[in-house]
């Protein structure tokens, strides 16, 4: 992908997510996709958080969520850990993580969109959570030092990057030895139709930028990760896909069989190997 194409995608993403934040602050919903144009429920972003989690956060944090999963429910966060959310948006997963790691832990949120950062800091104030810091930056260049984070989470954002390999290398860099990657993302299975892949608007809807499952595994391994696992959490059927694509103004005169089950929300787990000297595998422990 050329530098110009990468910049174009980044600007579209920034614009659309900025507009989403402003809609929430104006009393609306951030939801993109089918529901934005048809009023119907978006099969990707709806019903991801349970009642107990919703009760822990400001309503604006929930409305600003454009995620495809619930990494805070699946990541095994422990008190005292440091967590980083890549593409933190309105802050929902950061605020939930901050409560789980407790006052001895820390939760960072990283976002490149000024409007989302403003909304996230407002939600932090409303939630009354102290162990949270929102950082401005891009997930391809994480503004944190090497080996500084225990867990990286992300909610349907890595697929929006035009340089996912760099994102995963950066994630590996900032994780401590033994640190965990635990992200929700949209993943594809098999070949995707070119008319979907080529639509810039669909990047904002999480579809066109999604990696194929085996390619995702290969990129994680190339970055240095081990114990890689991709667990589907929602497999999208043809009717879900057609509704979503229609909402993104992508022509829907497509054969449903070419879409059905071709993409899913998944929970991606991986681990940065432990530091030399701490290994107790057969190859390094007598």
N, C-alpha and C positions, 0 to 999 in steps of 0.2 A: 504494500500500500504506500502511495506516495506521501511526501510530507504535506502537500496541499490537501489531499484527501483526509489525512489524519487531523489536520487543523480544522477542516470543514466539519468533520464529525464532532470534534470537541466543542466547537462553537454552537452547533445545533443542540447538543446535549446541555450545554451551559444555559442557553436561552430557554429551552423547554423546562428545565428544572427550576430556573429562576422564576418563570411564569407560574409554575406549580406552587412555589412557595408564596408568591403574591396572592394566588387564588385562595390559599388557606388563610392567610392573614386577612383577606377580605371576607372571610366567612364561608368559603366554598370548600370543595374537595380538590386535592391535587391530582386525582386519578386521571391518568392518560389512558390511551387505548380505547376499547370499544365503548366504555361507559362515558367517555368524554363527549362522544358525538351522538350516541344512541340512548343514553340514560340507563342502559342495562349494566349488570354487574360485570366487572372485568374479571375473567376467570383466573388471571395471574395474580392480581394484587389484593383480592378481597379475602376476608375471613382467615387471616394468618395468625391473629393473636387471640388468646383466650380471655375470658372475662377478668380473671385475676390480674393478668398483665395490663389490660386496658385500664384497670382501676389504679395502677401505679404511675400513670403518666398523664400529662396534659392532653386534652382532646386534640389540640393542634398538632401534637407529635404524631398521633395516629393518623390524622387526616393527611399529613404530609408524607406518609409512608408510600413509597413507590416500589416496595420490595416484592420478591416472588417467593419468600419463605420466612422463616422465623429462626434465624441462627442462634438467638439467645436461648431458645427452648432446647436446642440440640447441642450447643457447645457446653462442655462440662467445665463451667467456670468455678473457680475456687476463691474463697476469701483471701485477700491480699494480693491477687494477681493484677497485672497490668494488661488491659485489653485495648486494642485499636480497631475501630470500625472504619473501613475504607469506603468512602462515599456515604457519609453519615446522614446527609439530608437534614430533615427536621429533628433528628436526634433520638428517635424512638429506641433504637437498639443500643445506643450509648447509655441512655438513661436507665434502661432495664439492666444492662450489664453492670452499671455502677452500683446498683442495689445488690447485685449478686456477689460482686467482689468485696463489697463492704467498705467501711471507712479506711481500712488499711490498704485497700487496693486503689487503682486508678483506671479511668476509662477515657480514652481519647477518641475524638471523632475527626475525620479528615474529609474536607469537602472543598471544591473549587468554586462554588457558587455563592456569591455574596448574600443573595437573598435567603438561601437555605441556611447559611451560617448565622444570619441575623435571627431567623426563626428558631434555630436550634438553641441559641443563647437565651432567647426569650423563654423557650420551653424549659431550659435548665433552671432559670430563675423561678418559674412557676412550680417546678417539681421540688425545689429546695434541696437539690443535690449538690454537694460540694466537691466531690472527688471526680469531677468531669472537666475536660478542657477540649474545646473545639478549635481545630487548626485549619488554616487556609492553605491549600496546596493541591497537587495532583497526585493521583494514586500511582503514577509512573515515577514519581520522585518524592518519596515519603520524607517529610521534614523531621525525622527522628533518627537518633544514632543507631549504630549497629548493636545488635544483641540487647535490645532494650524492652522488648514486649514479650509477654508470655503467650498471648492468644491474639490472633487476628481474625476478626469476623468481617463480613460484608454481606449486603442484601441486594442482590440483583444489580450490581454495579460493575464488577469486573468485565462482564460481557459488553459493557458500553465502551470500554477502552479499545482504541485502535492498535495498541501494542500490549497485548495481554502477557506476552512473555516477559516484558520488562516489569509489569506489575507484579508478577509472581517472583521474579528475581529480587525485587525490592522488598516484597513481603518476607522472603527468605532472609534477606540481609538484616532486617530490623528485629526478627524473632530471635529470642535467646536460644541457645542450644537446648534441644528438647521441646521447644515451643511448638504450638499447634496452630494450624490454619483450619478454620471451621466456618465456611462460607456457604450461603445460599446463592444459587445462580441458575440462569436458564441455560440448558444444555441441549444440543441436537443429537439425533441418531441418524447416521447415514447422510446422504447428500441432501442439500436444501435447494429448493427451486431458486434459480438466479434472480427472478423478479422480486423475491422476498429479500434475498441477500443484498441486492443492489439498492434498496430503498433506504436513504439516509434517515427518513422519519422513523423507519422501523427500528433503527438503533435505539432511539429514545424509548420505544416500546419493548426493548429487551430481546427482540427476536433476531434481527439480522446480524447482530454482533455476537450471537451465541456460538461458542466453540462446539465442535463435534466431540462426543464423549471420549473417544480414543485420543483425539488431539489434546484434549484437556489433560488427560493422564500423562501424555508425553511431555507437555509443557511443564507440568509440575515436577516430573522426574528430571527434566533438563535443568530446572532451577535448583535442584538438589534435594527435593523433598522425598521422604519415604513414607511407608504405610498409607499409601494413597487409596482413597475409597470414594466412589461417587454413588450416592443413594438417591434414587428418584423419590421425590415427595409428592409431586403432582404431575401426572402424565396428561398432556392436553389432547383431547379428542378432536376430531374433524370439526364438529360444531363449534367448539371453543375457539379453534384456530380461525375459522372463517369469520366468526363474530369479531374477533380481535383485529384481524387484518382489515375488515371492513371499516372498523373504527379508526385505523391508521391510514385510511384512504388508499389502500392497496387494492387493485382489482381482485375480485373474489371469484372470477370465472375459472376456478381451479378444480381439478379432480380431487375430491375429498380423500381418496385413497393415497394421494401424494402428500397429504398433510397429516393424516391420522397417526398419532403416536410418534411423530417425527421430532417433537421437542417436549421437554419436560423441565419443571423446576426440580433441582436436585440439591442435596446437601453434600458438599465436597469437604472431605477431611484429608489432612496430610500433616506430617510431622517433620520438623527440622531435626536431623540427627543430633544426638547428645554430643557434648564436647569430648574430644579425645581424652582418654583417661577415666571417663565415667562409664564406659561401655562394659557390659557384662555378658555380651554375646559370646558364643563359643570361640569366635575368631580373635577375641581380644581379652579374654579373661581366663586365666589358668585355673 
